[in-house]
C-alpha cells in the first residue's frame, strides 16, 4: 500500500508538471499508466515454472517445514507467469514461482521477458516484488528495438565486485553529468528476511531528482537536458524489459546442499509506470488490435508518430520539443500545397480576428474541432486509419438496453450497465441472461444449480420434483409424524407451497 500511495503521489505531480505540454496545438503526450496491465510475459528456460511435475518446497524462514506444494494441475497450487501481472484482490497474494534448486551446483537461472511491441518511457520507479526472498544477484535489461538487442539497465547483487566485477554504487552517488550511468547496487539483495523486504527497484525518481532536486521542483532543468543531452531521453525509453535471475535468495548463509527445496524464485508483482512514446505529437495512446498505438496529431503518423502523413512532407519530420519550457514546440508537419489544415474533412476556413485563430468550418465525415481533428459525440476514432480518411470516425453504436449512455470512450468502449459486457455492451457476463438487457440469473447449471433433481427454467426459477420445494428445491415437504407426504395430499401441499413462494417471495417453512 505504501508503494501505491507513493506512486499515485508521483503520477499526480508528474501530470501537473507536464500539463503545460498537453494542449496539442503545442507539444503533447499521453498520460502515464501502469503498463503491467498490457504487458506480455514470457519465462525461460522451458520448464522453469514449478508444478509440472508437482513439487514440494520450503521457505528460508522455516527451512525444515516443507509442507507447501506447487502443482500446475491444481488452480489453488499452481503459480503460472501471468500472476506477475495480475491485480491482487481481497488481500490474496498470487505469484509466479520457479522449480527449486534441486540440480545444485548447476546454476538456477531464469529469464523473465516483458514486451509491449511499442516504445514507452518511464515516469517512475520500476518495482519488482519478490516473495520468499529477493535474489542474491540479478540483472534488469532493456531493449529499444523490440527485443532484437539488449543492454543492461541496472545490476543487483549482495556483493557487486564478486558477482559482476563492479564497485557498488547508489543513484544518489551520481551527478547530472553521469545520471544515465549503469550501476550495480547492493541495496536490494542483502538478506533481511523475506517478509520485511520484498521490493527490487529501478530508481527512476531518484535519477530525475539528480537533475530536478529532491522534490522534483526544478523540472525545467529536466526538460532542458532532455533536449540538449544526447541519450538522456533514450535512457528512460524501452520497448521490452528483461529480468535475468542469476542466484536465488540464500537466507544470509552459504548454500546448504542438504536442503535445496528452500531455494527458488517467486514474483508476485511487476509495476512499470510509464507512458507511450509519441514524440510529443499525441495526447492519447490506445489499444488497437492488441497493439498500443499513438493517436497522432500535428499531421504525423506511425505507431510512435515518427513520420509525416502523406502530403505533409514539405519539410523533414521532427519530434516535438520540450522547449521553450512552459509551452513546448509542436514541430508539426506542414502541407506541401496549402496552409489550410482541415485533415481533408473541410475545404473552408474562417479567421477569428479577436483571438487570432484560423478554424475549419463545416467539418464533414462526423469530425469536429479547429482542424476537424476530433470525432463528433457518439463517434470514436479508428486509429488504424490516417486522420484524413473519411471513415476515420466510427459510430459508437452502444446498445440502448445494455449501456448507460449512447456515448463511448475515445477507444470506442461503451459504458455498460450491470451484467453487460462487450465493446457495445450487447452481451452478458457469466451469471446473466439477455432479456432486453442483462438480467441476473436466479438459477443456472454452474453457480446456482437447482438441487434434488430440480430443473432450471429460463434461468429464472427451479421446477422441483416432489416431494421437494424451495427456491432451489433444497427443501423436502414432510409431515412431523407420517414422514414425507405422497399422492394427492403431497401434490396439493407442493402446489400450495409454491404458490406461497411466488406471491410473497418467501421460502416456505420446512415441515420436518
Beta strands, then each sheet from edge to edge (+ up, - down):
strand 1: 33-34
strand 2: 40-44
strand 3: 55-57
strand 4: 68-70
strand 5: 96-97
strand 6: 110-130
strand 7: 137-143
strand 8: 151-157
strand 9: 184-185
strand 10: 199-202
strand 11: 237-247
strand 12: 266-276
strand 13: 285-288
strand 14: 291-294
strand 15: 300-301
strand 16: 307-308
strand 17: 349-352
strand 18: 357-360
strand 19: 367-368
strand 20: 374-375
strand 21: 379-381
strand 22: 393-395
strand 23: 403-408
strand 24: 414-416
strand 25: 420-421
strand 26: 427-428
strand 27: 432-434
strand 28: 438-440
strand 29: 455-457
strand 30: 461-463
strand 31: 468-469
strand 32: 475-476
strand 33: 478-479
strand 34: 483-484
sheet 1: 1+ 12- 5+
sheet 2: 1+ 12- 6+ 2-
sheet 3: 1+ 12- 6+ 10-
sheet 4: 1+ 12- 6+ 11- 7+ 8- 9-
sheet 5: 3+ 4-
sheet 6: 13+ 14-
sheet 7: 15+ 16-
sheet 8: 17+ 18-
sheet 9: 19+ 20-
sheet 10: 21+ 22-
sheet 11: 23+ 24-
sheet 12: 25+ 26-
sheet 13: 27+ 28-
sheet 14: 29+ 30-
sheet 15: 31+ 32-
sheet 16: 33+ 34-
end
